[in-house]
């Protein structure tokens, strides 16, 4: 932004995200929904700016969700992404792997529970790649780095809440505002909650990467400008008005 200001250039910034998912008390936990949520978290080993980074679950379904969620993650096979037997590949490089491991280590040292799941495709060659098994962190709060930062790896904190107001407050407690999702069987209720979340896009019962019907906006520290569809083109158009005096 500083470099562009000298020439008064048109500017679009696509920055980071700490995207929340809110699971209301009537969230559908059947397999299709669960798998949609897992794709929203672990695609590219969690290295997607608008992937789900933290999950807030109503306390009434917290244990049920964790049981189903952990069982599904335990089926993930981590290894060389070119091997058809692998369902999740590597983290991009050693610095990112160490950063993710550091977040997990800090959470464990501060008293959070860390559940490492999934299977190693090639245990003997594990150290030859930047691999990390899918990991759930519970017992963390908003002060934990794993909750506050964009972890960019296959690690996800899961946090219970009591009221919808609390969930919205926690979801908005971040400098980011890229994407978010609300999960519920009640579309009307989901829309009401979605409108209160400070994010460029909020999905209902999915966390899609390929929805071409909407822009790719960010609010707060997640960026400036709009990408895709007509709004993205308009950002690069200069309009001229012509005024003709009335006779």
N, C-alpha and C positions, 0 to 999 in steps of 0.2 A: 504494500500500500504506500509506503514511504517512497519507493523508487518510482511508482507510477504517478505520484502526486506532482512531480516536477514538470511533467508534460501534460498534465490534466487528461490522462488517458482513461478510457472506459475500463472498468475494473470488475472482475468477478473472482471471488476467492472461495475455493472449496476446501474447507478446513476439517477439523476433527469432530468426533462425536462421542457421547457417552450415553448411548441410546437405551431408554428404559422400556421394559415390558411390564404392564400391570395386569395381573390375573385376578379378576373379580370372583366373588364367591360362587358364581354359576358358570365359571369357565369350563368349556368342554375339554375333557381330558382323554377323549378317544384317540386312537392311534393316528389318524390323519392330521388332527390338530397338533398332537405332540410332535410328529415328524416335521410339520411345518415350522414349529417353533425351533426345533433342533437345527433345521436348515438355516433359519434366521440367525442362529448363534454361531454355528461351527462351519459354515461355508468358508472355504479357503483357510481352514484351521483358525477361524475367528478373526482373520486379518482383513476385515472389510470395515470401512469407516462407519457405515450405517448398520452394522450387525448389532444385534441385541448385546448390550454390555452388562446389564444388571436386570434382575427379575424381582418384582415385588408381588407377593402372593398373599391373598386373603388368608388369615389364620385358620379359617374353617376348612380349607382344602390344602393347607400347607404340607401336612404329612403325606396325604394321598398323592399330591403332585410330586413331592420329592421321591416317593417310592417308584412311581411310574417313570419319572424323568431319569433317575439313576439307572433303572433297569434298561431303559432304551439306550442310554449312553454307554452302558457296559458292553453293548454289542458292536460298538465302533472298533474297527481295526485300523491301527495307525502304522504307516510305513511308507515306503517309496510310492509316490503318487502315480508312477507309471506302471505299477503292479496292479492288476485288476482285482487282486484280493484285498487291497487296501481301500478303506472307505474314508480315510482322512490322511492327508499328507503332512509335510513338514512345515515348520515355521521358517520364515524367509532366510534368516541368518543367525549367527551366534550371538550378536549383541541383543537382538530381539528375544531370543530364547532365554538369555541370562536375565533380561528385564522381566519376562513373564515368571521365571523361576523365583526372582526376587520378590515379586508381588505375592506369590504363594507362600514363600518363606516368612515374609512379614506378617501375613494373615495368621499363619500357624503360631508364630511367636507371640502374637497378641491375643491368642486364646480362641481363635476361630477354628471351626472344624473343616478339615480338608479331605474330600473324598475323591481319590484318584480312580478313574474307571477306564474301561476299554481294554484292548489287548494289543500287544506288540506283534506286528507281522513277522519281524525278524529280530528277536531279542539279541542274537549274537552280533548283529550289525547296528544295534541301536545307537551306539556312540559315534557312528560314522555320519549321522545326519542330525539335523536340528529338530528332533522329534519331541513331542510333548503329548502325553495322554490327556483326554478330556477330563476336566477337573471341576468339581462343584465346591464352592466355599459357602458355608453357613455359619451363623453366629457373628457375622460382621455387621458393622453399621456404617453410617455416612462418613465417619472419620477414617475409615480404612482406605488405603490407597487403591485397593482392588475395586472399591466402589466409586471412588472419586475420579479415577483416571480412565483413559482409553487404553485398556490392557492389550488389545490387538494380539490376542492369542486364544487358545482353546480352554479358557478358564472363566467361569461364570459365578458371580455371587448371587445367592437366592435369599431374599429377606422377607419375613412376614409383616403384614400390616393389619390393623384392626378396622379402620374406617376408610372409605373412599377418599375423604379429605386428606387423610394422612398419606395415602398412596400418591395422590397428586402432588402434595407438598414435597415428598421425597423424590419423586420423579423430576420435579422442577429444580431441585436443589443441586444445580450444576451450572457451570459457565457455558456448557454446550447446549445446542438445540437443533440437532440434525433430524433424526427420525425417532419414532416411538411406536408402540403398539398397545392396544387394549384388547383383552380377551374376555368374552362373555357370550352367553346365549341370547341376551337381551340387546338387540341392536340399538334401540332407543337409549337405553342406559349407557351403552358403549359410546354412542355419539356425544352424550352429555359429558362424559368423562374426557373423551378425546379433545373436545373444545377447550378444556382447561389446561391441557399440556402445552408447554412452551417448546414446540418443535415445528420444523418446516412441514413434516408429513407425519400423520398418525394413522396407522393401519388398524383395522378391526379384524381380529381372529387370523391374522397372518403378519408376516414381517417381510414383505416381498422385496426382492432385488430387481425385478423385471417389470414393474408396473409402468407401462409407457403412457398411461392416461394422466399422470400427474408430473409436476415439475420435480426438480431435484434441488429444493431450497434448503438453506440453513438459516437459523436465527441465532442471536447472541454470538458466542465465539465460534460458531460452526461455519461462519462464512457470510459472504455478500453475493447478491446476484441470483439469477435463476437460470437453470439449464433445462434443455429439452422443450418440446412443444413450442407453441407460438411465443410464449413469454421470453424464452431464451433468445429467440431471434430479435425480438423488439429491443432487447438491451443494446443491440449494436446498430439500431436504426436512429437516424436523426430526423426529426419531424420539422417541417417548415409550415408555418401558418401564413396565410395571405389575407390581408385585411382590405376590403374594398368598401369605400365610403358609400353610404346610401345616397340615392339620387335626391 
